Amino acid sequence: MIVAVVRSYLGVEWHEVELEEVVSIALDESEDEADQESEKDNDSFVDHESNIPGTMAAEDYNRGMLRYLQLRKDFNRLSVDFLKVDAELALTFASVAQNLRHKQAGAESVRHARTAFDYISERRSQIPISRADAIELDRKLAFLRKRLEGLGEQF
């Protein structure tokens, strides 16, 4: 339902975008294109067959649905890619924490890695994911959890 554009634990502003907002904007763009092509009245959709105000022509509906389905597919793919990148970043933070001699910097790296682990674990179930991607992400999460446990984190 949401996509985090920038991770908050990196000290950057957190953004969330509702999928419905993205779809609404895309459908609005499709409506605008359809309006220009068919020179329809901007206040309502008109069925080309019956000219009943407030109805949508089948071709406009199909175009909008195809656009919606493509956006949803792209959104899901980007969400999975984001989780994979986030897992890699968390593993990097865990590696840095293991190699740092300065306790404060190491603790901060552990905190970042744990935040990412919790985020990925929570969001993973909310996103449709292919079997291959699920296996890859589960493998990374298991490795990250083992590393974090070695750094003193309790689950």
C-alpha positions in Angstrom: 0.0 0.0 0.0 2.9 2.4 0.6 6.4 2.8 -0.7 9.2 4.4 1.3 11.2 6.5 -1.1 14.1 7.3 1.2 15.1 5.5 4.4 14.7 7.5 7.6 17.6 5.9 9.4 20.0 7.5 6.9 18.9 10.9 8.3 17.0 11.9 5.2 13.3 12.9 5.1 10.9 10.0 5.1 8.4 10.0 2.2 5.4 7.7 1.8 3.2 7.6 -1.3 -0.2 6.0 -1.4 -0.6 3.6 -4.3 -4.1 5.0 -4.9 -2.6 8.5 -5.4 -0.2 7.2 -8.0 -3.0 5.3 -9.8 -5.3 8.4 -9.6 -2.7 10.6 -11.2 -2.0 8.0 -13.9 -5.7 7.6 -14.6 -6.1 11.4 -14.7 -3.4 11.5 -17.4 -5.1 8.8 -19.3 -8.4 10.7 -19.1 -6.6 13.9 -20.4 -5.2 12.0 -23.3 -8.6 10.4 -24.1 -10.2 13.8 -23.9 -7.8 15.3 -26.4 -8.2 12.4 -28.8 -12.0 12.3 -28.8 -12.6 16.1 -28.1 -15.0 15.2 -25.3 -16.5 17.6 -22.8 -14.1 17.9 -19.9 -16.8 17.8 -17.2 -17.9 14.2 -17.8 -17.2 11.0 -19.7 -19.6 10.3 -22.5 -20.3 6.9 -23.9 -19.7 7.2 -27.6 -22.5 4.8 -28.4 -25.3 6.2 -26.3 -24.1 9.7 -25.4 -25.2 9.4 -21.8 -23.5 11.9 -19.6 -21.5 10.5 -16.7 -20.6 7.2 -18.4 -17.3 6.1 -19.7 -16.6 4.7 -23.1 -15.3 1.1 -23.0 -12.1 2.0 -24.8 -11.3 4.7 -22.1 -12.0 2.3 -19.3 -9.8 -0.4 -20.9 -7.0 2.1 -21.4 -7.3 3.2 -17.8 -7.3 -0.3 -16.4 -4.3 -1.3 -18.5 -2.5 1.7 -17.2 -3.5 0.8 -13.6 -2.4 -2.8 -14.0 1.0 -1.7 -15.4 1.5 0.8 -12.6 0.7 -1.8 -10.0 3.1 -4.3 -11.6 5.8 -1.6 -11.7 5.1 -0.6 -8.1 5.4 -4.2 -6.9 8.7 -4.8 -8.8 10.2 -1.6 -7.5 9.1 -2.5 -4.0 10.8 -5.9 -4.2 13.9 -4.2 -5.6 13.9 -1.7 -2.8 13.7 -4.4 -0.2 16.7 -6.2 -1.8 18.8 -3.1 -1.8 17.7 -2.3 1.8 18.9 -5.8 2.8 22.3 -5.3 1.1 22.6 -1.9 2.9 21.7 -3.5 6.2 24.4 -6.2 5.6 26.9 -3.5 4.9 26.0 -1.7 8.2 26.4 -5.0 10.1 29.8 -5.6 8.5 30.9 -2.1 9.3 29.8 -2.6 12.9 31.9 -5.8 13.2 35.0 -4.0 11.9 34.7 -0.8 13.9 36.8 -0.5 17.1 34.9 2.7 18.1 31.9 1.5 20.2 29.6 4.4 19.5 30.0 4.2 15.7 29.6 0.4 15.9 26.4 0.7 18.0 25.0 3.2 15.5 25.7 0.8 12.6 24.1 -2.0 14.5 21.0 0.2 15.1 20.8 1.0 11.4 21.1 -2.7 10.4 18.4 -3.7 12.9 16.1 -0.9 11.7 16.4 -2.2 8.2 15.9 -5.8 9.3 12.7 -4.9 11.1 11.5 -2.8 8.2 12.1 -5.5 5.6 10.5 -8.2 7.8 7.4 -6.1 8.2 7.0 -5.0 4.6 7.9 -8.3 3.0 4.5 -9.8 3.7 2.7 -6.8 2.2 4.2 -7.0 -1.2 3.5 -9.7 -3.9 6.9 -11.4 -4.4 8.1 -14.1 -6.8 9.4 -17.4 -5.4 13.0 -16.6 -6.6 12.9 -13.1 -5.0 11.4 -14.6 -1.8 14.2 -17.1 -1.6 16.9 -14.5 -2.2 15.4 -12.1 0.4 14.9 -14.8 3.0 18.5 -15.9 2.6 19.7 -12.3 3.1 17.5 -11.8 6.1 18.7 -15.0 7.7 22.3 -14.0 7.2 21.6 -10.5 8.5 19.8 -11.9 11.6 22.8 -14.2 12.3 25.2 -11.3 12.0 23.1 -9.1 14.3 22.8 -11.9 16.9 26.6 -12.1 16.7 26.7 -8.3 17.5 24.5 -8.7 20.5 21.0 -8.1 19.1 18.2 -10.2 20.6 15.2 -11.2 18.5 
